[in-house]
Amino acid sequence: MKKVVCKRIRFVFLAFLLAQTSCIVRHRQIPLDQRMLPAKTASKEDLFRGLQERSNQIRTLLGSVTMDISGGGKQTGVLTEYRQTSGYVFVDRPNNIRIKALAPLVLSTVLDMVSDGREYRISVPVKNWWMEGDVNVRINSKNPIADLRPKDFLDGLFVDVNPYLNKPQIKRTFTEQTEGRRSFYVFTFFDVSGESPEARTLEKVWIDRSDDLEVSRKQMFREDGRMEADVEYSNYHSEAGVKFPEIVQIYRPIEDLTLKLTFLTTKINEPLQDKTFVLDRPEGSELLQTQTAQ
């Protein structure tokens, strides 16, 4: 009799808990456009091997582009914008790059810049400006055009893990992250050679698991830990057997600069003439700055 009473008590207690739970738990259908997108999987080794292959695929690049350039709003309160400027990008890796921006309709040169990885040379005919100097030195102008450097474009255009290979002081981690509806694999590269007990973050490379495991973003960091560039890649297409993003958007928070390049045409790994990267100072132009690295 005592066992029967105990079983009844347990049954009543369980029924009470289930009744309470049914008052708390609700099931609601999540709309399709709010659900996580399907995520593809791959091993860390395969993904890193893919990054290595990608780093070496492109030797030269010639592209016709539209450029959107904006900056200055956060620092000065006045946003300067250059929208839908057409132009050309020439690259001979690892260091040579030339960027030409043209005025709409008349197609006269608005901006012409070259760099060999050590020095830059920039001509701004519409302002009659000429700038040259070490690639790592800026003039901190309030005009975003004057703060542009060829290296800003070169750093953003390509994902390159070669500088981190075969260096014992460079370590990497591999994590999974989500943002919004998308899932990502993220490689983070660290330099552990400094005196500080904390490793210095160099770069993060984001691989979109919802989009054929392509690199969708990379973040580069300065020695002081601040983010130097945040680059997004989208609309990949194949050219000469190589996948390349149609849209590259480069945000440089320190200079408060945003560069968006939309590639209309691309030619990959075709020979470029040496004179492509020669830019002479226009006669009568105003020298804004000549500086060397400090």
C-alpha positions, 0 to 999 in steps of 0.5 A: 500500500505504501509503495502505491501511495509513493508511486501516485505521489511521484506521478502527481509531482511529474504531472505538475512539473509538465504542466508548469513547463508547458506554461513556460516553453513555447515553439515559434516558427522562425522565418526562412530569411532569419535562419542561419544559412547552411554552412559548408565544412572543411578541415583546417589543413585543407583550408590553409592549403587553399590560402597558400595556393591562393597567395601564389595564383596571381602575379599580374593584374590589370583591371578596369574599375569604378571607385568610390572613395570617402573619408574625413567624416568622423574626424572633421564632421565633413564627409568627402566623397568621390562616387563612381569614378572610373579608372584602372588598376595595374599590379605586378606583384609583389610590390608594383602597383599603379592606380589611375582615376578618371573624371566622368564623361571627359575621362581626364585623369583625376588621380594617378599613383604608383609605388614600387613597395619602397616609395610612392609617387602621386599626381592629382592634376585637378588640384595640381598636386604632386606627392612622393615619399616613403610608403609608410609615411602619411601627411595626415591631410584633411582631404581623403585624396591626399591621404591615399597611398598605393599601398592601401590598394595593394594591401587590400586587393590580395590575400597573402599568407606567404609572409607568415610561412616558415617563421617560428615566431608567427603562430596561427589559430583556427576558430569558428564564428558566426555573424548574422546568418553566416558562419565563418572559419577564421585564421588569426596570425600572431607574432610571439617574438615581442617582449610583451607576454601577450602575442601581437595580432597581425591579421585575421582571414575570414572564410565564408562557410555559406559561400563556397568557402571563399575568403570574404574578409581580412583584417590587418592590425598595427603594432599598437594593436589598432586595426589598420584595414578591414577588407571585404571581398564579394561577387567572386568570378573566374578569370584565367582559371583564377577566382577573383572578387568583383567587389573589394571594399577597403576600410581604413579606420585610422585614416577614416578612409573607405575605398570601394573597387568594383571590377568591370573587367580583369586580366590576370597573369598577362605581361605588363610593360615596365613603363606601366609603373613609371610616373613623372612629376608634371611640370609646374605641379605643387609639391605637397610633401617629401618625407622619409620614414621616421 
